[in-house]
Amino acid sequence: MEQNKIVIKRKKKKSLNEQYQENLLEWIDFFRFNPHRLITDYYGLELYDFQKIVLYEMDIHEAEIFVGSRGIAKSTLTLLFAIERATLYPHQQIVIVAPTREQSGRFIGKVREFMRDSPNLRAEIKELHLSAQNSSIEFQNGSKIFAVPYGENALGKYRLPYYIVIYNLYWCKNLEG
């Protein structure tokens, strides 16, 4: 009689925290392979098809130069790239070099528009600093985006940033003289 007995063992049910951690890692992997989907699906921000391609190309290449006409959202895409990298890779230091202090502040200030449209982005950002001396975004995961004006000491106080994004390279070159 004992041999004909069927024993059913149930799998141990995972706690909500375990399920969350498992799903989180899968989503991070998905978004790392599809950076444009982080912006469109997670943050809920709209991108044109060419912008998705440019964002993907910026993500997979070590060095990328994006040249475009006026009004094609070069600075918006650059900021979205920085936000994407800061979100998906904890403890990143990303330095945006702009021609002037005012432009660097305006560049970081664009994130307010995105925060207004995206509750997920608001949740990811710990602090937003917009001042004449310090324009930066600090994320919950320890990543930071700094905007500094172009000059000899532009990278002086930022030790080994992971990414350096030079915004408006043409104007930076003209400032040299």
N, C-alpha and C positions, 0 to 999 in steps of 0.2 A: 504494500500500500504506500509506503514512504516514497518509493521510486516514481510513482505516478503523480506526485504532488508538483504543482507548478508554483514557483516562487516569483513574485513580481517585486522587483526592487525599484524604487522611485529615485530619480536623481535628486540630489540635494538642491533645493530651490535657492537661487542666488538672491542675495539681498539687493535692494534697490541701488545701494552704493556700488556694489560689484557690477551690476548691470550697467550703471551709468559710466563707470570707468572703462568697461569693455567697449561700450558704444562710442565713447568719447575718442578712444584711440583709433577706432575704425573711421570716424568722421575726420579726424586730423589727417590720417593717411589719404583719405579721399580728397580733401581740400588741398593737400600738398601736391597731389598729382593734377588737380584741376583748380588752380588758384582763382580763375575767373568765376568759378561756381561759389567760392567763398563770398565774393563781392555781391553776386546776384542772388544766390539762394539764402545764405546765412545773414548777410547784411541787408538784403532786399534793395540794393541799389541797381539802377538800370545801366546797362552797357550796350553800346552798339557792337555788332559782330567784329569789326576791325579792332575795337578796343579790347575785346576778349582775347584776340590773337596777339596783340601787342603785349598785354599783361602776361599772357602765357610765355611769350618769347623773353620778356624781361626776367621772368622767374627761372627759366631753364638755362640761360646763358650767364656766364661769369661777368661779361661786360656787354652792355647793350647801349646803342645810341639810337634815340628816337627823334627823328627830324620830321616836323610837320608844319603845315601852314598855320596862320593865325586862326584862333577859334576852334581848333581841333581837339582841345582839352589835353594838351601835353602836361600841364601842371597838375590837372585833376588825376590823370593816369599815374603820374609819378607819385602823387600822394597816396593813391589807392594801392600802388605797389608797396610803398613803405608800410602802410597799414596792414596789408596782407602778410608781409614778412614778419612784422612785429607781433601779429596775432598768432601765426602758426609756429613760430620759433621763439620759445621763451628766452628772456635775458639778452635780446639783441640790442645793439646800439646802432642806430641808423642816423647818419648825419646828412642833412640836406644843406648844400652850399648854394646860396642865392647871391645875386650881384650886390644887393644892399640889405641893410638891417630891416628896412621897411618891407622889402619884398619877402624876406625870410619870415617875418611875422605874418604877412598876408597869406603866405603859403600854408603855414600851420593853421591859420584862422579858417581856412576852407573846411577844416574837419568839422566845424560847427554845423555847416550845412548838412553834412552827412549824418551827424549825430541827431539832428532834428528829424531826419527821415528814417533812422535806423535804431530801434531800441536795443538791438543786439550790440551795435557799436558802442552805444552809451554804456552798456553793461561791461564791455571789455576795457574801456578807458577808465583809468583810476583818477588821473589828474590832467588837466589841460592848462598849460601856462602860456599866457599871451601878454608879454610886456616888451618894453623897448630893449631890455637887456637879456631876457630869457624867453624864447619861444620853443616850447617842447610839449610832447604828448607822452604821458607815462601810462603804460598798460598794466592790467591786473597781473599779468604773468611775468612782470619784471622788465619787459622790453621798453625801450625809450626811443622816440624820434626827436632829434634836435634840429633846429634850423639856425644856421649861422650865416653871417654875411661873408662874402668872398674877401680874402685878404691873406696876408702872410701868416697870421695866427689863427686862421679859421678852424683848424683842427687841433690847436694847441692843448686845450683842456680835456679833449675826448680821447682817451687812451684806447688805441686799437679798435676803432668802430668796425662792425661787421660789414656794413654797407656804407659807401659814400655815394651820394647822388648829387650830381652837379646840375643844378637847375639853370636853364638859360645860359648855356655855354658861350654863345656868341657875345653876350654882354660881358661875361666874365673876362673873355679875351680882350675886349676893348678897354676894360678898366686898367689893364696892364700898361697901356700907353702906346 
